[in-house]
Each structure stands twice: as C-alpha cells, then as structure tokens.
Amino acid sequence: MIEPILEKARNGTELSRAEIAALLSITDADERKALFDTAYAIKEESVGKIAYFRGLIECSNLCIKDCYYCGIRRSNDKVERFLMDEEEIFKEAMWAYDAEYGSCVIQSGERQDETYIAMIERVVKRISEATSGEMGITLSLGEQTEAVYRRWKEAGAHRYLLRIETTNPQIYARIHPADHSMEERLECLAALRRTGYQVGTGVMMGLPGQTMEDLADDILFLKSIDIDMVGMGPYIPHSDTPMGKEVPAYTEEQKTQALMLGLKMIAVTRIVLRDVNIAAATALQALEYTGREQGLKCGANVIMPNLTETEFRPKYQLYDNKPCTDENSSMCRGCLSGRIKGVGEEIGFNQRGDSQHYRKRTAD
C-alpha cells in the first residue's frame, strides 16, 4: 500500500498532503521499517551518516510566557526559578568547545527585557571571540524584535530555533493563552530569515485533538517557509500544567505510541525536506532509553547533549520525567558517544555541522 509512496519519495517526487498523512498513519511493523529505511537512505544521500553534537545550555527557567503545556510557564509557582550568570554560561560553552562538540545551544524561558537581551549579547560575543568564531552558536530564546535578533547575530550567533508547535490555528489557540499570537510567532520566523540566521522551527506531535492531516500540514509548512533546521518532539504531559492536569501520565503503551509517532515524523520530514538538519529530541529518550538513537536511524542528524550543571537540570523540566537530570556533562559525552557509534553513525566532532540546506540556499 505504501510502497508506491515510498518509491515516489526515493525518486525525489513531491508528496501530496494525503500521501504524507498516509505515511504518518502507518501501524504495520514491516511498513514502518520500510519508511524508516527509506528515510535513512535519503539522509545518507543528503547529509551523510554523521551526527552533530550541540551542547545544550539551559541558562534560565524564568519565562514571561504562560503556555498551557510547559512546565516552566509563568504561572507555575512550584518551579524553583534560576538564572545562570554570564561566567557560568561561558564556562559551559567552553566545555563544549574543549570537548570538540563544535556547537552549543543557549536556551531559556522567554524574556524581552533589555537586561537579559544585553547579557545574552555579551556572552555570545565572548564565546565567539574566545573560539575565533569557530564555535557554532544556536540560540533558542523565544520571540524577540528583529532588532534584538540582529544584535545577537552581530555578536556571533549563527542559528536560531523558534518552534511554532502547531500550524493549526485552533490547536495553537487551545494550547496557549489569549495573549499569545500565532501571527507574531510567524513574523518572528520571517524576521530571523531576514536577519540571516540558519532558521529552525518545529512542532509537537500527539497534542490533544491533533490529526495526521494536521501533522502533514505542519511538514508542508516547514517546506513552504524553506526552513534550514527542524527541532520537534512528542508531547509529554507535565503534571503542574493545565494540559497536564487534563491528560493522565502515559501508560507504557501510550509511551510506545508517542515514540513511534515521533520517529515517523522525523522520517517523513527527512523524506520531504531532504537536506535540512533534524534534531533527535531529548523527549524521545524520555519515552524510551534508546529513543534518540532510534531518531538517528529514522533520519535525524543532530543530538543535543545537556551541558547544564546538575544543580540546575531538575529545575528546567518542560515535561515530566526528563532524562539525564543527574548526569554531568562528561558522563553525557561518554555515554552518548558510545551509543551513537553503536548504531553505525559517525560523530561530527570539531564541526559546526551547518545545515546543508542553508548552504545551498545562501549560495544561490
């Protein structure tokens, strides 16, 4: 049934919305394997069998946003808030550089005040200067003005990840308060493109009321805006959020279903978008210990080992049961390196791992 669709994919023929939804709807184990094998072959041809490390620095859980699904939402008074100082952020970025990661990601809850904006600007400039511009710097700091994006870009940032979460306006409104605007998020993505970043976005899979057609629309949206990199993951409830109170903790069967949907999204996104960077999200590992490695075998080519000091990690939980909250950076590097090599992937040490799609797009 799906073989004609996969044959079109292997030939590089554009898939329709219905065909994408059909691939995402696969339940048969043999068909799923055929999908994953096709995606992996396209990955090997388009970006190679290389996993690039992005050392993740979760520098603050302070947030002005109040998204209904997120554990660090503004209204969650059960969270112990923290903010790393500049020296701590710089130290962790230098650890990533010395560990040959090639790139780091600075991520936090959203803030739009000048104090925070200027601090990020200073620390990005310091990292860039200390590594002679060799270190890839990705920011994931939410919605900002184009002027702020430009300041951070000029300081030395290369990439920016801003997840749309869903392109269905009704679902977007259901998972965000009324003062959160989908149009504003889309304008921020456009501003990032104008500013010259390698631009990343992504969605959550398995949201209440979401259909396979919705997810097919999400993938087609990623293609339509010519995105350079994709970061997405399965929805996992957080018990201290409005959505988490409505959705019981996942059973083992539900975890497996969420993992399979996450892997299928990676595979179909690789098939449709070909040469973009796709991250194997930590949420996959929350569902299954080898989830991230499975993500690589389905088409992902980026892994984000956590560099955040263990004293802060338990305070930065966007969802329940986040893995590796008690491991230090050295433990993560050794453990993850062995696991990735074990599935036949090379690790792109000392490489920024820029998006092939971005390189082609900017060369035209």
C-alpha positions in Angstrom: 0.0 0.0 0.0 2.7 2.5 0.9 5.4 1.2 -1.5 4.3 3.5 -4.3 4.5 6.5 -2.0 8.0 5.4 -0.8 9.1 4.9 -4.4 8.0 8.5 -5.2 10.0 9.6 -2.2 13.1 7.7 -3.3 12.8 9.4 -6.7 12.5 12.8 -5.2 9.0 13.3 -6.4 6.9 15.7 -4.3 4.4 14.0 -2.0 0.8 15.2 -1.5 -0.8 16.0 1.8 -2.7 12.8 1.6 0.4 10.8 0.9 2.3 12.4 3.8 -0.7 11.7 6.2 -0.7 8.1 4.9 2.9 7.6 5.8 2.3 9.1 9.3 -0.6 6.7 9.8 1.4 3.5 9.3 0.9 1.0 12.0 2.2 -2.2 10.4 5.7 -3.1 11.6 7.0 -4.0 8.1 5.7 -0.8 6.6 7.2 1.2 9.4 10.6 -0.4 8.8 10.3 0.4 5.1 9.5 4.0 5.9 12.5 4.3 8.3 14.9 2.6 5.9 13.8 5.0 3.1 14.3 8.0 5.3 17.7 6.8 6.4 18.8 6.2 2.8 17.7 9.8 1.9 19.5 11.1 5.0 22.7 9.3 4.0 22.5 10.6 0.5 21.6 14.2 1.5 23.5 14.9 4.7 25.6 11.8 5.4 25.7 9.3 8.3 27.0 11.9 10.7 25.5 13.0 14.0 26.4 16.6 15.0 26.5 17.4 18.7 25.0 20.7 20.0 26.0 21.2 23.7 22.7 22.4 25.4 23.0 25.1 28.0 19.6 25.7 29.7 20.6 29.0 31.2 17.3 30.1 32.9 13.8 28.9 33.6 12.4 32.4 34.1 9.7 33.0 31.5 7.1 35.7 30.6 5.0 33.2 28.6 2.3 31.0 30.1 1.9 28.2 27.5 -0.6 25.6 28.9 1.7 22.6 28.2 5.0 23.9 29.5 6.5 23.1 32.9 8.3 26.4 33.3 5.3 28.5 32.3 5.0 31.8 34.2 2.1 30.7 36.4 3.7 27.5 37.7 4.6 28.5 41.3 6.0 25.1 42.0 9.2 25.7 40.0 12.3 26.9 41.7 13.5 29.7 39.4 17.1 30.2 38.4 19.3 32.3 36.2 22.9 31.4 35.4 25.4 34.3 35.4 27.4 35.1 32.3 30.5 33.3 33.7 28.6 30.0 34.1 27.2 30.2 30.6 30.6 31.0 29.1 32.2 28.2 31.1 29.8 25.6 29.8 30.2 26.8 26.2 34.0 26.5 26.6 33.5 23.0 28.0 31.6 22.1 24.8 34.4 23.7 22.7 37.1 21.8 24.5 35.0 18.5 24.3 35.1 19.0 20.5 31.3 19.4 20.2 31.7 22.2 17.5 28.4 23.9 18.6 26.4 24.9 21.6 22.8 25.9 22.1 21.8 28.6 24.6 18.2 28.0 25.6 16.0 29.6 28.2 12.5 30.7 29.1 11.4 33.8 27.2 12.4 37.3 28.4 12.3 40.5 26.4 13.8 43.0 28.9 17.0 44.9 28.0 18.9 43.5 31.0 18.6 40.0 29.7 19.0 40.9 26.0 22.3 42.7 26.7 23.5 39.8 28.9 22.9 37.3 26.0 24.6 39.7 23.6 27.7 39.9 25.8 28.1 36.2 26.4 27.5 35.3 22.8 30.2 37.8 21.8 32.6 36.5 24.4 32.1 32.8 23.2 32.6 33.9 19.6 35.8 35.8 20.3 37.2 33.1 22.6 36.7 30.4 19.9 37.8 32.7 17.0 34.3 32.3 15.5 34.8 28.5 15.2 32.1 27.6 17.7 28.6 27.2 16.3 26.2 29.2 18.5 22.5 28.4 18.3 20.0 30.5 20.3 16.6 29.3 21.4 15.3 32.3 23.4 11.8 32.8 22.0 10.0 35.7 20.4 12.1 39.0 20.1 12.1 42.0 17.9 14.0 41.9 14.6 16.4 44.5 16.2 17.2 42.1 19.0 17.7 39.2 16.6 20.1 41.4 14.7 22.1 42.3 17.8 22.6 38.7 18.7 23.5 37.8 15.2 26.1 40.5 15.0 27.5 39.3 18.4 28.3 35.9 16.8 25.1 33.7 16.9 24.7 31.5 13.8 21.4 29.7 14.3 18.1 30.3 15.9 15.4 27.8 16.9 11.8 29.0 17.4 9.3 26.3 17.4 5.8 27.0 16.0 4.5 23.9 18.0 1.5 23.6 15.6 0.3 25.3 12.4 -3.4 24.5 13.1 -4.8 27.9 14.5 -7.4 26.1 16.6 -4.9 23.9 18.3 -2.5 26.8 18.7 -5.2 28.7 20.5 -6.1 25.7 22.6 -2.6 25.3 24.0 -1.8 29.0 24.5 -3.4 31.8 26.5 -5.2 34.5 24.5 -2.3 36.9 24.7 -0.1 34.5 22.7 -0.2 35.2 19.0 0.4 32.7 16.2 0.8 35.6 13.8 3.6 37.1 16.0 5.4 33.8 16.0 5.3 33.6 12.3 6.5 37.1 12.0 9.4 36.3 14.3 10.4 33.4 11.9 10.3 35.8 9.0 12.4 38.3 10.9 15.0 35.6 11.7 15.2 34.8 8.0 15.7 38.5 7.1 18.4 38.8 9.7 20.5 36.0 8.1 20.3 33.2 10.7 20.1 29.5 9.9 16.4 29.3 10.9 14.9 26.4 12.8 11.4 25.6 13.9 9.3 22.6 14.7 6.2 21.1 16.2 4.8 18.9 18.9 3.3 15.6 18.0 0.4 14.0 19.8 -1.3 17.1 21.0 -5.0 16.7 22.1 -7.2 16.9 19.0 -4.3 16.7 16.5 -4.8 14.6 13.4 -2.3 13.1 10.9 -3.6 15.6 8.4 -2.6 18.4 10.9 0.9 16.9 11.1 1.1 16.6 7.3 0.2 20.3 7.1 3.0 21.0 9.7 5.6 19.3 7.4 4.3 21.1 4.4 4.6 24.4 6.3 8.2 23.6 7.1 8.8 23.1 3.4 6.9 26.2 2.4 9.0 28.6 4.5 12.2 26.9 3.3 13.4 26.1 6.8 17.0 25.1 7.5 16.7 23.0 10.6 13.9 21.2 12.5 13.5 20.6 16.2 10.4 18.7 17.2 9.3 16.2 19.7 6.3 14.2 21.1 4.0 16.0 23.5 4.7 14.7 27.0 2.5 16.0 29.8 3.8 18.0 32.8 1.7 17.4 35.8 1.9 21.0 37.0 0.3 22.5 33.9 -3.3 23.0 32.8 -2.9 20.5 29.9 -1.0 18.0 32.1 -3.9 18.0 34.7 -6.3 17.0 31.9 -4.0 14.3 30.4 -3.1 11.4 32.8 0.5 10.2 32.9 1.3 8.0 29.9 1.0 4.2 30.2 3.7 2.1 28.7 1.6 1.5 25.6 1.0 5.3 25.2 4.7 5.9 25.5 5.4 3.5 22.7 2.7 5.1 20.5 4.1 8.6 21.2 7.7 7.4 20.4 6.5 5.8 17.1 4.7 8.9 16.1 7.8 11.0 16.9 10.0 8.7 14.8 7.6 8.7 11.9 7.6 12.5 12.0 11.4 12.5 11.8 11.3 10.0 8.9 8.6 11.8 6.9 10.2 15.2 7.5 13.5 13.8 6.2 11.8 12.4 3.1 10.0 15.7 2.3 12.7 18.2 3.3 15.8 16.1 2.3 18.8 18.2 3.3 17.8 20.1 6.4 19.2 19.5 9.9 16.8 17.5 12.1 17.4 17.0 15.8 16.6 13.8 17.7 14.9 15.4 20.7 15.6 14.5 24.3 11.8 13.8 24.6 12.4 10.7 22.5 14.7 9.4 25.3 12.1 10.3 27.9 9.8 7.8 26.2 12.5 5.1 25.5 16.1 5.0 26.7 17.4 4.5 23.1 14.9 7.0 21.6 17.5 9.4 20.4 19.5 6.7 18.6 16.3 5.5 17.0 15.7 9.0 15.9 19.1 9.0 14.1 18.2 5.7 12.4 15.0 7.3 11.2 16.6 10.4 9.6 17.7 12.8 12.3 21.3 14.1 12.2 21.7 16.3 15.3 21.9 15.4 19.0 21.8 17.9 21.9 23.7 16.6 24.9 22.9 18.5 28.0 25.7 20.6 29.5 23.6 22.3 32.2 25.1 21.9 35.6 23.3 19.1 37.6 22.2 21.6 40.2 20.0 23.4 37.6 18.8 20.5 35.5 15.9 19.4 37.7 14.6 23.0 37.6 14.4 23.0 33.8 11.7 20.4 33.1 9.4 21.3 30.3 7.7 17.9 30.7 7.6 15.2 33.4 10.4 12.5 33.7 13.0 14.4 31.7 16.1 12.1 31.3 19.7 12.7 32.4 18.9 15.3 35.1 21.5 13.7 37.4 24.4 13.2 34.8 27.2 15.7 34.5 28.5 16.8 31.0 31.4 14.3 30.9 29.0 11.4 31.6 26.7 12.5 28.9 29.5 12.8 26.3 31.0 9.4 27.0 27.6 7.6 27.2 26.1 9.2 24.2 29.2 8.9 22.0 29.3 5.1 22.6 25.6 4.7 21.9 25.7 6.7 18.7 28.7 4.8 17.3 26.9 1.7 18.3 24.2 2.4 15.7 26.7 2.9 12.9 26.9 6.7 13.0 29.9 8.9 12.9 30.1 11.8 15.3 31.0 15.2 13.7 33.4 16.3 16.4 35.0 19.7 15.9 32.4 20.5 13.2 29.8 23.2 13.3 27.5 21.0 11.2 25.8 23.8 9.4 22.6 23.0 7.5 23.3 21.7 4.0 20.0 23.3 3.1 21.2 26.7 4.4 24.5 26.4 2.5 22.6 25.8 -0.8 20.0 28.4 -0.1 22.6 31.2 0.6 24.9 30.1 -2.3 22.1 30.9 -4.8 
